[in-house]
Amino acid sequence: PVGVIEDTAVAPERLGAYMADFEQMMQKLGLECVYYGHISTGELHLRPILNLKLEKDRHLFRQVAEETAKLVKKHKGSLSGEHGDGRLRGEFIPLMYGQEIYDLFCQLKQTWDPHSLLNMGKIVNTPPMDEYFRVESGTCKVEDNLQIDLLRRIERCNGAGDCRKSNLIGGTMCPAFKVSGEEIMTTRARANVLREKLTRDPNALYSPEVEAVLDSCLACKGCKSECPSNVDMTRLRSEVLQMKYDQTHTPFRSWMVARMAVVERLGSFVPRIYNMFARTRWTSAIIKRVVRFAAERQIPALSRHSMRWLIAHDSPNHDSPSKGKVYLFADEFTNYQEAELGLHFAQLIRALGYEVEVPKHVESGRAAISKGCLHLAAKYAKRNVQLLAPIISDETPLVGIEPSCILSFRDEYPRLVERGEWRMKSEKLAKNCLLYDEWIMREVEKGNISSVASSGVSSSFSTISTLSCVRAVRESKVPRSLPSSIQHSGCGHSCNSWHVP
């Protein structure tokens, strides 16, 4: 669906006749169209379906614009009822207003802006509306099916610029731009660079320019929920990285980060020795230099025991009847780095009257997904679906503490596993994978939990929320200080201070 006549408006009482004439015109041209808008005010957003990579459809693009302008004038409406004329519809202003009034527009522009410094080429002296296409006819050289699918999703970006929101407006997208103020840090810029490179030379997808724009993406998924065109740059980024690795090799740093849980699992057998190497100044400096971590970063220390071990050796302190069973996901961050946090949540679940069990599973693969190691992540996803699908249900949900890990079951797993039966199992599993707060609120709505203010439950929940939030900020790639009142997409909490200890 192409934005070209998406701003027409006529008086509501004439809307029926205008729509009849418009549909007749579309039938004559052999085109289909998407219709939406604000009928009560006569504002219609019309998007004809065209492929602007084809010369035939480029001619139709202009023809549709001209014919619609004549129809709007016939019904005494406005070609730009809401969004403005600009470059796209400026060419038709003489038709809409008449040459005499248009000449007055030109005189006014010449009087107040004789050197055309302000909005040159808009409203007056506008170039032909089909002169500046994004893609030149016949230049698209993509033939690989994976890259074709990638290009289709990149081309959803229509340049609306919601990713340029300041921190005063709120929302998540795009944190890199909010801090830097640079256009190159926006989701739109990443989509533009990817589209331009992929369209002209598929091999240029692995160029330094692409690497630079992708490196600024924090993989926060803000665009997935806030972009009006549904451009999911987090997914696009990981897929492009995997394509690059398939052609070249996986960088050692990405390889290590994707397998960090394996390193920590080995380190958990000798946590004191691991922590000594991780925290001693000269040994940690060597490790960071070898792996190519920033020298300012601190390598996370390991808990004395894993979360699994602590929960397994913690005895329930009450004999009240069970309200049900909860499977707790021992994500790779909580399990090794903050095991006490996992134990506190298990105790909270038991205090609320539920049984809790940590099932057999492998790591979530979150780090592998973030670093573009999708083949490895797919192995983890398939194994977890195989182990957890038979036991997870509405009555026995899988609950997680670390949002990025448990949400991988819902966001990434269905597309990482194979199609068919595996996809069905993954989608069924995803429905019952919940964040800790989602699970608590679901049980409250069911009437199973009436209050969280007694027996220290409320303070336990507050402790878990705060620790999870601080950890999410500390371990992300955001700067040490960010503007206040930005909602952190990883943990979902509105943090008043982003000054991280």
The 8 nearest C-alpha neighbors of each residue, nearest first, counted from 0:
[[1, 48, 46, 47, 49, 33, 2, 32],
 [2, 0, 46, 47, 48, 3, 49, 50],
 [1, 3, 46, 5, 4, 0, 45, 47],
 [2, 4, 5, 1, 64, 46, 87, 60],
 [5, 3, 6, 45, 2, 64, 7, 46],
 [6, 4, 44, 45, 2, 3, 46, 7],
 [5, 7, 79, 44, 80, 4, 81, 43],
 [8, 6, 78, 43, 79, 80, 77, 42],
 [7, 9, 42, 80, 41, 77, 76, 43],
 [10, 8, 76, 41, 14, 11, 77, 13],
 [9, 11, 41, 13, 12, 14, 76, 8],
 [12, 10, 41, 14, 13, 40, 9, 39],
 [11, 13, 10, 14, 15, 41, 9, 16],
 [14, 12, 11, 10, 16, 15, 17, 9],
 [13, 15, 11, 17, 16, 12, 18, 9],
 [14, 16, 18, 17, 13, 19, 12, 11],
 [15, 17, 19, 18, 14, 13, 20, 74],
 [18, 16, 14, 20, 15, 19, 21, 13],
 [19, 17, 21, 15, 20, 16, 14, 22],
 [20, 18, 16, 22, 21, 17, 23, 15],
 [19, 21, 23, 17, 18, 22, 24, 16],
 [22, 20, 18, 24, 23, 19, 17, 25],
 [23, 21, 25, 19, 24, 20, 18, 26],
 [22, 24, 20, 26, 21, 25, 19, 27],
 [23, 25, 21, 27, 22, 26, 20, 28],
 [26, 24, 22, 28, 30, 27, 23, 29],
 [27, 25, 29, 23, 28, 24, 22, 30],
 [26, 28, 24, 25, 29, 23, 30, 22],
 [29, 27, 25, 26, 30, 24, 59, 63],
 [30, 28, 26, 27, 25, 31, 24, 23],
 [31, 29, 25, 28, 26, 32, 47, 48],
 [32, 30, 48, 47, 25, 29, 33, 26],
 [31, 33, 47, 46, 48, 34, 45, 30],
 [32, 34, 46, 45, 47, 0, 35, 31],
 [35, 33, 45, 44, 32, 46, 36, 43],
 [36, 34, 44, 43, 45, 33, 37, 38],
 [35, 37, 43, 44, 42, 38, 34, 45],
 [36, 38, 42, 39, 40, 43, 41, 35],
 [37, 39, 41, 40, 42, 36, 43, 11],
 [40, 38, 37, 41, 11, 42, 36, 10],
 [41, 39, 38, 42, 37, 11, 10, 8],
 [40, 42, 11, 38, 9, 8, 10, 39],
 [43, 41, 8, 37, 40, 36, 38, 7],
 [44, 42, 36, 7, 8, 45, 35, 6],
 [45, 43, 5, 36, 35, 6, 34, 46],
 [46, 44, 5, 34, 4, 33, 43, 47],
 [45, 47, 0, 33, 1, 32, 2, 5],
 [48, 46, 32, 0, 1, 31, 49, 33],
 [49, 47, 0, 32, 31, 1, 46, 30],
 [50, 48, 56, 51, 47, 1, 0, 60],
 [49, 51, 52, 56, 53, 48, 57, 1],
 [50, 52, 53, 57, 56, 49, 54, 136],
 [51, 53, 136, 50, 134, 137, 54, 135],
 [54, 52, 51, 55, 56, 50, 136, 57],
 [53, 55, 57, 56, 136, 58, 52, 51],
 [56, 54, 53, 57, 58, 59, 51, 50],
 [55, 57, 59, 58, 53, 54, 51, 49],
 [58, 56, 60, 54, 59, 55, 51, 53],
 [57, 59, 56, 60, 61, 55, 62, 54],
 [58, 60, 62, 56, 57, 61, 63, 55],
 [59, 61, 57, 58, 63, 62, 56, 64],
 [62, 60, 64, 59, 58, 63, 65, 129],
 [61, 63, 59, 65, 64, 60, 66, 58],
 [62, 64, 66, 60, 61, 65, 59, 67],
 [63, 65, 61, 67, 62, 66, 68, 4],
 [66, 64, 68, 62, 67, 63, 61, 69],
 [65, 67, 69, 63, 68, 64, 62, 70],
 [68, 66, 70, 64, 69, 65, 63, 71],
 [69, 67, 65, 71, 70, 66, 64, 72],
 [68, 70, 72, 66, 67, 71, 73, 65],
 [71, 69, 67, 73, 72, 68, 66, 74],
 [72, 70, 76, 68, 74, 73, 69, 67],
 [71, 73, 75, 69, 74, 70, 76, 95],
 [74, 72, 70, 71, 75, 69, 76, 68],
 [73, 75, 71, 72, 76, 70, 17, 9],
 [76, 74, 72, 73, 71, 9, 77, 10],
 [75, 77, 9, 71, 8, 74, 72, 10],
 [78, 76, 8, 79, 80, 7, 71, 9],
 [77, 79, 7, 80, 6, 68, 71, 8],
 [80, 78, 6, 83, 77, 7, 81, 84],
 [79, 81, 8, 77, 6, 7, 78, 82],
 [80, 82, 79, 83, 6, 42, 7, 8],
 [83, 81, 79, 6, 80, 84, 85, 5],
 [84, 82, 79, 85, 81, 80, 6, 88],
 [83, 85, 88, 89, 79, 87, 86, 122],
 [86, 84, 121, 89, 87, 122, 83, 88],
 [87, 85, 121, 89, 88, 125, 128, 84],
 [86, 88, 128, 85, 89, 84, 3, 90],
 [89, 87, 84, 90, 91, 86, 85, 128],
 [88, 90, 122, 84, 86, 91, 85, 92],
 [89, 91, 88, 125, 92, 127, 128, 126],
 [92, 90, 94, 89, 93, 88, 95, 68],
 [91, 93, 95, 94, 89, 90, 96, 101],
 [94, 92, 97, 98, 96, 101, 91, 95],
 [95, 93, 91, 92, 97, 96, 98, 68],
 [94, 96, 92, 93, 97, 72, 91, 68],
 [97, 95, 93, 94, 92, 100, 101, 98],
 [98, 96, 93, 94, 99, 100, 95, 101],
 [97, 99, 101, 93, 100, 102, 96, 94],
 [100, 98, 102, 101, 97, 103, 96, 93],
 [101, 99, 103, 102, 98, 97, 96, 104],
 [100, 102, 104, 98, 103, 99, 93, 97],
 [103, 101, 105, 99, 104, 100, 98, 106],
 [102, 104, 106, 100, 101, 105, 107, 99],
 [105, 103, 101, 107, 102, 106, 108, 100],
 [104, 106, 102, 108, 103, 107, 123, 109],
 [107, 105, 103, 109, 108, 104, 110, 102],
 [106, 108, 110, 104, 105, 109, 103, 111],
 [107, 109, 105, 106, 111, 112, 110, 104],
 [108, 110, 113, 106, 112, 107, 111, 105],
 [111, 109, 107, 108, 112, 113, 106, 105],
 [110, 112, 108, 109, 113, 107, 106, 114],
 [111, 113, 109, 115, 108, 114, 110, 116],
 [114, 112, 109, 115, 110, 111, 108, 116],
 [113, 115, 112, 116, 109, 117, 111, 119],
 [116, 114, 112, 119, 117, 113, 118, 109],
 [115, 117, 114, 119, 118, 112, 113, 120],
 [116, 118, 115, 119, 112, 114, 120, 121],
 [119, 117, 121, 120, 116, 115, 122, 85],
 [118, 120, 115, 117, 121, 116, 125, 124],
 [121, 119, 125, 124, 123, 118, 126, 122],
 [120, 122, 85, 125, 86, 123, 119, 118],
 [123, 121, 89, 85, 125, 84, 120, 124],
 [124, 122, 125, 121, 105, 120, 89, 104],
 [125, 123, 120, 126, 121, 122, 90, 105],
 [124, 126, 120, 121, 123, 90, 89, 86],
 [127, 125, 128, 124, 120, 90, 130, 86],
 [128, 126, 130, 129, 90, 125, 86, 87],
 [127, 129, 87, 130, 126, 86, 90, 88],
 [130, 128, 127, 131, 132, 61, 57, 60],
 [131, 129, 127, 128, 132, 126, 133, 87],
 [132, 130, 129, 133, 128, 127, 134, 135],
 [131, 133, 134, 130, 129, 135, 51, 136],
 [132, 134, 131, 135, 195, 51, 52, 194],
 [135, 133, 132, 136, 52, 138, 139, 198],
 [134, 136, 138, 137, 132, 133, 52, 139],
 [137, 135, 52, 138, 53, 54, 134, 139],
 [136, 138, 139, 135, 52, 53, 140, 54],
 [139, 137, 135, 136, 140, 199, 198, 134],
 [138, 140, 198, 137, 199, 141, 134, 52],
 [141, 139, 138, 198, 199, 142, 200, 201],
 [142, 140, 139, 143, 201, 147, 198, 146],
 [141, 143, 144, 140, 147, 146, 201, 145],
 [142, 144, 146, 145, 141, 147, 148, 201],
 [145, 143, 147, 146, 148, 142, 141, 149],
 [146, 144, 148, 147, 143, 149, 150, 142],
 [145, 147, 149, 143, 148, 144, 150, 141],
 [148, 146, 144, 150, 149, 145, 143, 141],
 [147, 149, 151, 145, 146, 150, 144, 152],
 [150, 148, 146, 152, 147, 151, 145, 153],
 [151, 149, 153, 147, 152, 148, 146, 154],
 [152, 150, 148, 154, 149, 153, 147, 155],
 [151, 153, 149, 150, 154, 155, 148, 230],
 [154, 152, 150, 155, 151, 190, 156, 149],
 [155, 153, 156, 151, 152, 150, 194, 157],
 [154, 156, 153, 152, 228, 157, 230, 151],
 [157, 155, 154, 158, 228, 230, 153, 187],
 [158, 156, 159, 155, 228, 154, 187, 160],
 [157, 159, 160, 156, 187, 161, 191, 188],
 [160, 158, 157, 161, 156, 227, 187, 162],
 [161, 159, 162, 158, 163, 187, 164, 185],
 [160, 162, 163, 164, 159, 226, 172, 227],
 [161, 163, 173, 160, 172, 164, 185, 186],
 [164, 162, 161, 160, 165, 185, 176, 173],
 [165, 163, 162, 161, 168, 166, 177, 172],
 [164, 166, 167, 177, 168, 163, 169, 176],
 [165, 167, 169, 168, 177, 485, 164, 482],
 [168, 166, 165, 169, 164, 484, 485, 170],
 [169, 167, 166, 165, 164, 170, 485, 171],
 [170, 168, 166, 167, 485, 171, 165, 164],
 [169, 171, 172, 486, 168, 485, 166, 225],
 [170, 172, 221, 173, 174, 486, 488, 169],
 [173, 171, 221, 162, 222, 174, 170, 225],
 [172, 174, 162, 176, 175, 171, 185, 177],
 [175, 173, 177, 176, 172, 171, 178, 217],
 [176, 174, 178, 177, 173, 184, 179, 215],
 [177, 175, 180, 184, 179, 178, 174, 185],
 [178, 176, 174, 165, 175, 180, 179, 166],
 [177, 179, 176, 175, 180, 174, 481, 482],
 [178, 180, 176, 181, 177, 175, 184, 174],
 [179, 181, 176, 177, 178, 182, 184, 175],
 [180, 182, 179, 183, 184, 176, 185, 175],
 [183, 181, 184, 185, 188, 180, 176, 163],
 [182, 184, 188, 181, 185, 212, 189, 176],
 [185, 183, 176, 182, 181, 175, 215, 188],
 [186, 184, 187, 188, 182, 176, 183, 162],
 [185, 187, 189, 188, 162, 190, 232, 173],
 [186, 188, 190, 185, 189, 191, 158, 160],
 [189, 187, 191, 185, 183, 190, 186, 192],
 [188, 190, 186, 192, 191, 187, 212, 193],
 [189, 191, 187, 193, 188, 192, 153, 194],
 [192, 190, 188, 194, 189, 193, 195, 187],
 [191, 193, 195, 189, 194, 190, 196, 188],
 [194, 192, 190, 196, 191, 195, 197, 189],
 [195, 193, 191, 197, 192, 196, 198, 190],
 [194, 196, 192, 198, 193, 197, 191, 199],
 [197, 195, 193, 203, 199, 198, 194, 204],
 [196, 198, 201, 194, 200, 195, 199, 204],
 [199, 197, 139, 195, 196, 194, 200, 140],
 [198, 200, 196, 197, 139, 138, 140, 195],
 [199, 201, 203, 202, 197, 198, 196, 140],
 [200, 202, 197, 203, 204, 141, 198, 199],
 [203, 201, 204, 200, 205, 197, 206, 196],
 [204, 202, 206, 205, 200, 201, 196, 197],
 [205, 203, 202, 206, 197, 201, 196, 209],
 [204, 206, 203, 243, 202, 209, 207, 210],
 [205, 207, 203, 208, 209, 204, 210, 202],
 [208, 206, 210, 209, 211, 205, 203, 212],
 [209, 207, 211, 206, 210, 212, 192, 205],
 [210, 208, 211, 212, 206, 207, 213, 204],
 [209, 211, 207, 213, 208, 212, 214, 206],
 [210, 212, 208, 214, 209, 213, 207, 215],
 [211, 213, 209, 214, 189, 215, 210, 208],
 [214, 212, 210, 216, 215, 211, 209, 236],
 [213, 215, 211, 216, 212, 210, 217, 209],
 [214, 216, 213, 212, 217, 184, 175, 211],
 [217, 215, 213, 214, 218, 175, 212, 233],
 [216, 218, 219, 215, 476, 175, 477, 174],
 [219, 217, 233, 216, 220, 369, 232, 236],
 [218, 220, 217, 221, 488, 489, 233, 216],
 [221, 219, 223, 222, 218, 233, 231, 224],
 [220, 222, 172, 171, 223, 219, 224, 225],
 [223, 221, 226, 225, 220, 224, 172, 231],
 [222, 224, 231, 220, 221, 229, 225, 230],
 [223, 225, 222, 221, 226, 220, 229, 231],
 [226, 224, 222, 223, 221, 227, 172, 229],
 [225, 227, 222, 229, 228, 230, 224, 223],
 [228, 226, 229, 225, 161, 230, 159, 224],
 [227, 229, 226, 230, 155, 156, 157, 159],
 [230, 228, 226, 227, 223, 231, 222, 155],
 [229, 231, 228, 232, 226, 223, 156, 155],
 [232, 230, 223, 233, 234, 222, 229, 235],
 [231, 233, 235, 234, 236, 230, 222, 186],
 [234, 232, 218, 236, 231, 235, 220, 237],
 [233, 235, 237, 232, 236, 231, 238, 218],
 [236, 234, 232, 238, 233, 237, 239, 231],
 [235, 237, 233, 239, 234, 238, 232, 240],
 [236, 238, 371, 240, 234, 239, 235, 241],
 [239, 237, 241, 235, 240, 236, 242, 234],
 [238, 240, 242, 236, 241, 237, 235, 243],
 [239, 241, 371, 243, 237, 238, 242, 244],
 [240, 242, 244, 371, 238, 243, 239, 372],
 [243, 241, 239, 245, 240, 244, 238, 246],
 [242, 244, 240, 246, 241, 245, 205, 247],
 [243, 245, 248, 241, 249, 247, 246, 242],
 [246, 244, 242, 243, 247, 241, 248, 249],
 [245, 247, 243, 244, 242, 248, 241, 205],
 [248, 246, 244, 245, 243, 249, 242, 250],
 [249, 247, 244, 250, 245, 246, 243, 251],
 [248, 250, 244, 254, 251, 253, 247, 372],
 [251, 249, 253, 252, 254, 248, 244, 255],
 [250, 252, 254, 253, 255, 249, 290, 291],
 [253, 251, 255, 290, 254, 250, 256, 291],
 [254, 252, 256, 250, 255, 251, 370, 257],
 [253, 255, 251, 257, 252, 256, 250, 249],
 [256, 254, 252, 258, 253, 257, 259, 251],
 [255, 257, 259, 253, 258, 254, 252, 366],
 [256, 258, 367, 366, 254, 255, 259, 253],
 [259, 257, 255, 256, 261, 260, 254, 262],
 [258, 260, 256, 262, 261, 257, 255, 263],
 [261, 259, 263, 262, 258, 331, 264, 362],
 [260, 262, 264, 259, 258, 263, 265, 266],
 [263, 261, 259, 265, 260, 264, 266, 258],
 [264, 262, 266, 260, 265, 261, 267, 259],
 [263, 265, 261, 267, 266, 262, 260, 268],
 [266, 264, 262, 263, 267, 268, 261, 269],
 [265, 267, 263, 268, 264, 269, 273, 270],
 [266, 268, 270, 264, 269, 265, 263, 301],
 [267, 269, 266, 265, 270, 264, 304, 263],
 [270, 268, 267, 266, 272, 271, 273, 265],
 [271, 269, 267, 273, 272, 266, 274, 268],
 [272, 270, 274, 273, 269, 275, 303, 301],
 [271, 273, 275, 274, 270, 269, 276, 266],
 [274, 272, 270, 276, 271, 275, 266, 277],
 [275, 273, 277, 271, 300, 276, 272, 278],
 [274, 276, 272, 278, 273, 277, 279, 271],
 [275, 277, 273, 274, 282, 279, 278, 283],
 [278, 276, 274, 283, 275, 298, 279, 273],
 [279, 277, 275, 276, 274, 283, 280, 298],
 [280, 278, 276, 282, 275, 283, 281, 277],
 [279, 281, 283, 282, 278, 284, 277, 276],
 [280, 282, 284, 283, 279, 285, 276, 278],
 [283, 281, 285, 284, 276, 279, 280, 286],
 [282, 284, 277, 286, 285, 280, 281, 279],
 [285, 283, 281, 287, 282, 286, 288, 280],
 [284, 286, 288, 282, 283, 287, 289, 281],
 [287, 285, 283, 289, 288, 284, 290, 282],
 [288, 286, 292, 284, 290, 291, 289, 285],
 [287, 289, 291, 285, 286, 290, 284, 292],
 [290, 288, 286, 291, 287, 285, 292, 252],
 [289, 291, 252, 287, 288, 292, 286, 251],
 [292, 290, 288, 287, 289, 252, 293, 286],
 [291, 293, 287, 290, 294, 288, 296, 252],
 [292, 294, 295, 296, 291, 287, 288, 297],
 [293, 295, 296, 292, 287, 284, 288, 297],
 [296, 294, 293, 297, 292, 287, 284, 298],
 [297, 295, 294, 293, 298, 292, 287, 299],
 [296, 298, 299, 295, 278, 294, 277, 283],
 [297, 299, 277, 300, 296, 278, 283, 287],
 [300, 298, 297, 301, 336, 277, 274, 278],
 [299, 301, 274, 336, 298, 277, 302, 278],
 [302, 300, 336, 335, 270, 303, 274, 299],
 [301, 303, 336, 304, 335, 337, 338, 305],
 [302, 304, 270, 301, 305, 271, 267, 338],
 [305, 303, 302, 308, 309, 306, 338, 267],
 [304, 306, 335, 308, 334, 307, 338, 309],
 [305, 307, 338, 334, 309, 308, 341, 310],
 [308, 306, 305, 310, 309, 311, 334, 357],
 [309, 307, 311, 305, 306, 310, 312, 304],
 [308, 310, 306, 312, 311, 307, 313, 342],
 [311, 309, 313, 307, 312, 308, 342, 306],
 [310, 312, 308, 309, 313, 307, 314, 357],
 [313, 311, 309, 310, 308, 314, 307, 315],
 [314, 312, 310, 311, 309, 315, 342, 346],
 [313, 315, 316, 312, 311, 310, 317, 346],
 [316, 314, 317, 313, 349, 318, 346, 350],
 [317, 315, 314, 318, 350, 349, 346, 313],
 [318, 316, 315, 319, 350, 349, 352, 314],
 [317, 319, 320, 316, 315, 321, 352, 349],
 [318, 320, 317, 321, 352, 322, 353, 350],
 [321, 319, 322, 318, 352, 353, 323, 317],
 [320, 322, 353, 323, 352, 354, 319, 324],
 [323, 321, 353, 352, 320, 324, 447, 354],
 [324, 322, 353, 321, 354, 325, 394, 395],
 [323, 325, 354, 395, 353, 355, 326, 322],
 [324, 326, 355, 395, 396, 354, 327, 356],
 [325, 327, 397, 356, 357, 355, 396, 398],
 [326, 328, 357, 398, 397, 356, 399, 325],
 [329, 327, 399, 330, 398, 357, 397, 326],
 [330, 328, 334, 327, 331, 333, 357, 307],
 [331, 329, 332, 333, 328, 334, 362, 404],
 [330, 332, 334, 362, 333, 260, 335, 329],
 [333, 331, 336, 330, 334, 335, 337, 401],
 [332, 334, 337, 336, 338, 335, 330, 331],
 [335, 333, 306, 338, 331, 305, 329, 332],
 [336, 334, 305, 301, 333, 332, 302, 338],
 [335, 337, 301, 302, 333, 332, 338, 334],
 [338, 336, 333, 339, 340, 302, 335, 334],
 [337, 339, 306, 334, 341, 340, 305, 333],
 [340, 338, 342, 341, 337, 343, 306, 309],
 [339, 341, 343, 338, 342, 337, 344, 463],
 [342, 340, 338, 344, 339, 343, 306, 345],
 [341, 343, 339, 345, 344, 340, 310, 346],
 [344, 342, 346, 340, 341, 345, 339, 347],
 [343, 345, 347, 341, 346, 342, 348, 340],
 [344, 346, 342, 348, 347, 343, 341, 349],
 [347, 345, 349, 343, 344, 348, 350, 342],
 [348, 346, 344, 350, 345, 349, 343, 456],
 [349, 347, 345, 351, 346, 350, 353, 344],
 [348, 350, 353, 346, 352, 351, 347, 354],
 [351, 349, 347, 352, 348, 346, 456, 353],
 [350, 352, 348, 349, 353, 347, 448, 456],
 [351, 353, 349, 350, 321, 322, 348, 319],
 [354, 352, 349, 321, 322, 323, 324, 348],
 [353, 355, 324, 349, 325, 323, 321, 356],
 [354, 356, 325, 326, 324, 353, 345, 327],
 [355, 357, 326, 327, 358, 325, 354, 324],
 [356, 358, 327, 326, 328, 329, 307, 359],
 [359, 357, 356, 360, 326, 327, 328, 387],
 [358, 360, 357, 386, 361, 387, 383, 328],
 [361, 359, 383, 386, 358, 362, 387, 382],
 [362, 360, 383, 363, 379, 382, 359, 364],
 [361, 363, 364, 331, 330, 379, 360, 260],
 [364, 362, 365, 404, 379, 361, 330, 380],
 [365, 363, 376, 367, 366, 362, 379, 368],
 [364, 366, 368, 363, 367, 404, 369, 407],
 [365, 367, 257, 369, 368, 364, 370, 256],
 [368, 366, 257, 372, 364, 370, 376, 365],
 [369, 367, 365, 371, 366, 370, 373, 372],
 [370, 368, 366, 367, 371, 365, 237, 218],
 [369, 371, 367, 368, 253, 372, 366, 237],
 [370, 372, 237, 240, 241, 368, 373, 369],
 [373, 371, 367, 375, 370, 374, 368, 241],
 [372, 374, 376, 375, 371, 368, 377, 241],
 [375, 373, 377, 376, 372, 378, 241, 415],
 [374, 376, 378, 373, 377, 372, 367, 379],
 [377, 375, 373, 364, 379, 378, 367, 374],
 [376, 378, 380, 415, 374, 375, 379, 416],
 [379, 377, 375, 381, 376, 380, 382, 374],
 [378, 380, 376, 382, 377, 381, 364, 383],
 [381, 379, 377, 383, 378, 382, 412, 376],
 [380, 382, 384, 378, 383, 379, 416, 377],
 [381, 383, 385, 379, 384, 380, 378, 386],
 [384, 382, 386, 380, 385, 381, 360, 387],
 [383, 385, 381, 388, 387, 382, 386, 425],
 [384, 386, 382, 383, 387, 388, 381, 389],
 [387, 385, 383, 384, 388, 360, 382, 359],
 [386, 388, 384, 389, 390, 383, 385, 391],
 [387, 389, 384, 428, 391, 390, 385, 386],
 [390, 388, 387, 391, 386, 385, 392, 384],
 [391, 389, 387, 388, 392, 395, 386, 396],
 [392, 390, 396, 395, 388, 387, 389, 397],
 [393, 391, 395, 394, 396, 431, 390, 428],
 [392, 394, 395, 396, 431, 391, 430, 397],
 [393, 395, 392, 396, 323, 324, 391, 325],
 [394, 396, 392, 325, 324, 391, 393, 326],
 [397, 395, 431, 391, 392, 393, 325, 326],
 [396, 398, 432, 326, 327, 433, 431, 391],
 [399, 397, 433, 327, 434, 435, 432, 328],
 [400, 398, 328, 434, 405, 435, 401, 327],
 [399, 401, 435, 402, 434, 398, 467, 341],
 [400, 402, 404, 403, 399, 405, 330, 467],
 [403, 401, 404, 405, 406, 490, 400, 489],
 [402, 404, 406, 401, 405, 489, 407, 365],
 [405, 403, 407, 402, 406, 401, 363, 365],
 [404, 406, 407, 399, 402, 408, 403, 401],
 [407, 405, 409, 408, 403, 404, 402, 410],
 [408, 406, 411, 410, 404, 409, 405, 412],
 [409, 407, 412, 406, 429, 405, 410, 411],
 [408, 410, 429, 406, 407, 411, 412, 413],
 [409, 411, 407, 408, 406, 412, 413, 414],
 [410, 412, 407, 413, 414, 409, 415, 408],
 [411, 413, 415, 408, 414, 380, 416, 407],
 [414, 412, 425, 422, 415, 411, 426, 416],
 [413, 415, 412, 416, 411, 422, 417, 418],
 [416, 414, 412, 377, 413, 411, 417, 380],
 [417, 415, 381, 414, 377, 413, 412, 422],
 [418, 416, 421, 422, 415, 419, 414, 420],
 [417, 419, 422, 421, 420, 416, 423, 414],
 [420, 418, 422, 421, 423, 417, 424, 416],
 [419, 421, 423, 422, 424, 418, 417, 425],
 [422, 420, 424, 423, 419, 417, 418, 425],
 [421, 423, 418, 425, 419, 420, 424, 413],
 [424, 422, 420, 426, 421, 425, 427, 419],
 [425, 423, 421, 427, 422, 426, 428, 420],
 [424, 426, 428, 422, 413, 427, 423, 384],
 [427, 425, 429, 423, 428, 424, 413, 422],
 [426, 428, 424, 425, 429, 430, 423, 431],
 [427, 429, 425, 426, 430, 388, 431, 424],
 [430, 428, 409, 426, 432, 408, 431, 427],
 [431, 429, 428, 427, 432, 426, 409, 433],
 [430, 432, 396, 429, 428, 393, 392, 433],
 [433, 431, 397, 429, 430, 398, 396, 405],
 [434, 432, 398, 438, 437, 431, 397, 435],
 [433, 435, 437, 399, 436, 398, 400, 438],
 [434, 436, 438, 437, 400, 399, 398, 433],
 [435, 437, 439, 438, 434, 440, 433, 441],
 [438, 436, 434, 440, 435, 439, 433, 441],
 [437, 439, 441, 435, 436, 440, 433, 434],
 [440, 438, 436, 442, 441, 437, 443, 435],
 [441, 439, 443, 437, 442, 438, 436, 444],
 [442, 440, 438, 444, 443, 439, 437, 445],
 [441, 443, 445, 439, 447, 440, 444, 448],
 [444, 442, 448, 440, 446, 445, 441, 447],
 [445, 443, 441, 446, 442, 440, 447, 448],
 [446, 444, 442, 443, 447, 441, 448, 440],
 [445, 447, 443, 444, 448, 442, 449, 441],
 [446, 448, 442, 445, 443, 449, 322, 444],
 [449, 447, 443, 446, 442, 450, 351, 451],
 [448, 450, 443, 446, 447, 451, 442, 444],
 [451, 449, 452, 448, 453, 443, 457, 456],
 [450, 452, 457, 456, 453, 449, 448, 351],
 [451, 453, 457, 450, 456, 455, 454, 458],
 [454, 452, 455, 451, 456, 457, 450, 458],
 [455, 453, 456, 452, 350, 457, 451, 458],
 [454, 456, 458, 453, 457, 459, 452, 451],
 [455, 457, 459, 454, 451, 458, 453, 452],
 [456, 458, 452, 451, 460, 459, 455, 461],
 [457, 459, 461, 460, 455, 456, 462, 452],
 [460, 458, 456, 462, 457, 461, 455, 463],
 [459, 461, 463, 457, 458, 462, 464, 456],
 [462, 460, 458, 464, 459, 463, 465, 457],
 [461, 463, 459, 465, 460, 464, 466, 458],
 [462, 464, 460, 466, 461, 465, 467, 459],
 [465, 463, 461, 467, 462, 466, 468, 460],
 [464, 466, 468, 462, 467, 463, 461, 469],
 [467, 465, 469, 463, 468, 464, 462, 470],
 [466, 468, 470, 464, 465, 469, 463, 471],
 [469, 467, 465, 471, 466, 470, 490, 464],
 [468, 470, 466, 472, 471, 467, 473, 465],
 [469, 471, 473, 467, 472, 468, 474, 466],
 [472, 470, 468, 469, 474, 473, 467, 475],
 [471, 473, 469, 475, 470, 474, 468, 499],
 [474, 472, 470, 471, 475, 469, 499, 500],
 [473, 475, 471, 472, 470, 476, 477, 469],
 [476, 474, 472, 477, 473, 471, 217, 470],
 [475, 477, 217, 478, 474, 473, 472, 479],
 [478, 476, 475, 479, 472, 217, 481, 480],
 [479, 477, 480, 476, 481, 178, 475, 497],
 [478, 480, 499, 498, 477, 481, 497, 473],
 [481, 479, 498, 478, 497, 482, 499, 477],
 [480, 482, 497, 483, 478, 479, 178, 498],
 [483, 481, 485, 484, 480, 166, 497, 178],
 [482, 484, 495, 496, 485, 481, 497, 494],
 [483, 485, 495, 494, 493, 486, 482, 496],
 [486, 484, 483, 487, 493, 169, 166, 494],
 [487, 485, 493, 492, 488, 484, 171, 494],
 [486, 488, 489, 491, 490, 492, 485, 493],
 [489, 487, 491, 490, 219, 486, 171, 221],
 [488, 490, 487, 491, 403, 402, 471, 219],
 [489, 491, 468, 492, 488, 402, 487, 471],
 [490, 492, 488, 487, 489, 486, 493, 468],
 [493, 491, 490, 494, 486, 487, 468, 488],
 [494, 492, 486, 484, 485, 495, 487, 491],
 [493, 495, 496, 484, 492, 486, 497, 485],
 [496, 494, 484, 483, 493, 497, 485, 482],
 [495, 497, 494, 483, 498, 484, 482, 499],
 [496, 498, 480, 481, 499, 483, 494, 495],
 [499, 497, 480, 496, 479, 500, 481, 483],
 [498, 500, 497, 479, 473, 480, 472, 469],
 [499, 498, 473, 479, 469, 497, 472, 480]]
